[in-house]
Amino acid sequence: MIKKRRRKNSLRLPGFNYQEPRMYAIVLNTVDRMHLFGQVIDAVMYPSPIGQLVLDHWRRIPQIHPDIVLDEYQLMPDHFHAIVGFTNEPVRQSRPSVHSGNAKADAARCLLPHSLSTLLLSFKRGVTMAVREQRGDATFEVWQANFYDVIIRSDENLHNERAYILRNPQAWQEKWGNPMTQFHGVPCGDAHDAGMRPNEMSGCHTMTPRRN
């Protein structure tokens, strides 16, 4: 797979307005790059129950936010690619001046409204809550902190990002091949869904951590 440099959101482009109408290509990784979202077989991505929740929540975004447009997206075993666009200028709001003493809560409230960060934080939180309910585990973690983004600046840039995203299953197949049918007597798909880490799943060669 061709390596692409993507900016983590702790290193956002200085001075850039992430609220303005524009399209972005984003990547969200699973915690510890666990293969939670399913498996690739013959260059086709088959979602696990957790992966299906990710897809369902992503597809519902325009129903909740009519000014947000979804373009191409691709679920992968340990990450999620998507292109998302903002179509309208946001309503300006002031940031809260009162602090609760909870650093995470204060940071969330200080995010710019109608911004890429706010959208993805809400999406990730919604998926995590649904997964915890599905599994009956109030502590289960789905996502790596933060995200990676590319600002789409031209039609050519958009075309290249779409092609890169859609080719991911094929690139994964070329690198890892098909998963083994069983992992210590447990189907690999079930092991994925159980949230097992790569070093706990040596019997499934696709469980090796993938790094872009």
C-alpha positions in Angstrom: 0.0 0.0 0.0 1.3 3.5 -0.8 2.0 5.3 2.4 0.3 8.6 2.7 1.2 11.2 5.3 -1.8 12.2 7.3 -2.0 14.7 10.0 -3.2 13.7 13.5 -5.7 16.1 15.0 -3.3 17.2 17.7 -1.3 18.6 14.9 -4.0 20.5 13.1 -2.9 22.9 10.4 -2.2 26.2 12.2 -4.6 29.0 11.4 -6.9 26.8 9.3 -10.6 27.2 9.8 -12.0 23.6 10.2 -15.5 25.0 10.4 -15.7 26.3 6.8 -17.5 24.5 4.0 -14.9 22.0 2.7 -14.3 18.3 2.3 -11.9 16.2 4.4 -10.6 12.6 4.2 -10.3 11.1 7.6 -9.0 8.0 9.2 -10.1 6.6 12.6 -8.2 3.8 14.2 -9.3 1.2 16.7 -7.7 1.2 20.1 -4.4 -0.6 20.0 -5.2 -1.3 16.4 -7.3 -4.3 17.4 -9.1 -6.0 14.6 -12.6 -5.2 15.9 -14.4 -4.3 12.7 -14.3 -7.6 10.7 -12.1 -9.2 8.2 -11.0 -9.0 4.6 -11.6 -12.1 2.5 -10.7 -12.2 -1.2 -10.4 -8.4 -1.2 -13.9 -7.9 0.3 -14.4 -6.4 3.7 -16.9 -8.4 5.9 -18.0 -6.4 8.9 -18.2 -7.9 12.4 -21.2 -6.8 14.6 -19.0 -3.9 15.9 -18.1 -3.0 12.3 -21.7 -3.0 11.3 -22.5 -0.5 14.2 -19.8 1.8 12.8 -21.3 1.7 9.4 -24.9 2.2 10.7 -23.8 5.2 12.8 -21.9 6.8 9.9 -24.7 6.4 7.5 -27.1 8.2 9.9 -25.0 11.3 10.1 -26.8 13.2 7.3 -30.2 12.5 9.0 -28.9 14.3 12.2 -26.8 16.9 10.4 -28.4 17.8 7.0 -25.5 20.2 6.2 -23.0 17.3 6.3 -22.4 15.3 3.2 -20.9 11.8 3.2 -18.7 10.8 0.2 -16.8 7.5 -0.1 -16.0 5.5 3.0 -14.5 2.1 3.7 -14.5 0.0 6.9 -11.3 -2.0 7.5 -10.5 -4.5 10.2 -8.6 -2.0 12.4 -9.6 1.4 11.0 -12.2 3.4 9.2 -11.6 5.7 6.1 -14.1 8.3 5.0 -14.6 11.5 3.1 -16.9 14.0 4.7 -18.0 17.5 3.6 -19.5 20.5 5.3 -21.8 22.5 3.1 -22.8 25.6 5.1 -21.0 28.2 7.2 -21.5 27.5 10.9 -23.3 29.7 13.4 -20.6 31.3 15.5 -20.7 30.5 19.2 -18.6 31.6 22.1 -16.6 29.1 24.1 -17.7 28.3 27.7 -15.8 30.3 30.4 -16.9 28.0 33.3 -14.8 24.9 33.9 -16.2 21.9 35.6 -12.9 20.5 36.9 -13.3 17.5 34.5 -10.5 18.0 31.9 -12.1 15.7 29.3 -15.6 17.3 29.6 -14.1 20.8 29.5 -12.1 19.9 26.4 -15.2 18.5 24.6 -17.2 21.7 25.4 -14.4 23.8 24.1 -14.4 22.2 20.6 -15.6 24.5 17.9 -19.3 23.9 17.1 -20.0 22.5 13.6 -16.3 21.4 13.2 -14.7 18.3 12.0 -13.4 17.5 15.5 -16.9 17.9 17.0 -18.5 15.7 14.4 -16.0 12.9 14.8 -16.0 13.1 18.6 -19.8 12.7 18.5 -19.6 9.8 16.1 -17.0 7.9 18.0 -18.9 8.4 21.3 -22.1 7.2 19.7 -20.4 4.1 18.4 -18.7 3.3 21.7 -22.0 3.6 23.6 -23.7 1.3 21.2 -20.9 -1.3 21.3 -20.9 -1.2 25.1 -24.6 -1.8 25.2 -24.4 -4.6 22.6 -21.6 -6.3 24.6 -22.9 -5.6 28.1 -19.5 -4.1 28.9 -19.5 -0.5 30.2 -15.7 -0.2 30.0 -15.1 -1.6 26.5 -13.0 0.8 24.3 -13.4 1.0 20.5 -11.3 3.9 19.3 -7.8 5.2 19.4 -7.7 8.8 20.6 -7.8 11.5 18.0 -7.9 11.1 14.2 -6.0 11.7 11.0 -7.2 14.1 8.3 -6.4 15.4 4.9 -7.8 18.7 3.7 -9.2 18.2 0.2 -8.3 21.2 -1.9 -9.1 20.2 -5.5 -11.0 17.9 -7.7 -7.8 16.0 -8.4 -7.2 15.6 -4.6 -10.7 14.4 -4.1 -10.3 11.8 -7.0 -7.1 10.5 -5.5 -8.5 10.2 -2.0 -11.5 8.3 -3.3 -9.3 5.9 -5.2 -7.1 5.4 -2.2 -10.0 4.6 0.1 -11.7 2.2 -2.3 -8.5 0.3 -2.9 -7.9 -0.5 0.8 -9.5 -4.0 0.8 -7.4 -5.0 -2.2 -4.3 -3.5 -0.7 -5.0 -5.4 2.5 -5.5 -8.6 0.6 -2.2 -8.2 -1.2 -0.4 -7.7 2.0 -2.0 -10.2 4.4 -4.0 -12.7 2.2 -7.1 -14.4 3.6 -7.5 -15.1 7.3 -7.1 -18.6 8.6 -10.4 -20.3 9.2 -9.9 -21.1 12.9 -7.9 -19.5 15.7 -7.4 -22.1 18.5 -10.8 -23.6 17.6 -12.6 -20.3 17.4 -13.6 -18.7 14.1 -11.3 -15.8 13.4 -14.3 -13.5 13.0 -15.5 -14.4 16.5 -12.0 -13.7 17.8 -12.0 -10.3 16.1 -15.4 -9.5 17.7 -14.1 -10.6 21.1 -11.6 -7.7 21.0 -8.5 -9.9 21.1 -5.2 -8.1 20.5 -2.9 -9.1 17.7 -0.3 -10.6 20.1 -3.0 -12.8 21.5 -4.1 -14.1 18.1 -0.9 -15.5 16.5 -3.1 -18.3 15.0 -4.8 -15.7 12.7 -2.1 -14.2 10.5 -4.3 -11.2 9.6 -4.2 -10.2 13.3 -0.7 -8.8 12.8 -0.9 -5.1 13.6 -1.1 -3.0 10.4 0.7 0.3 10.3 0.1 2.8 7.5 
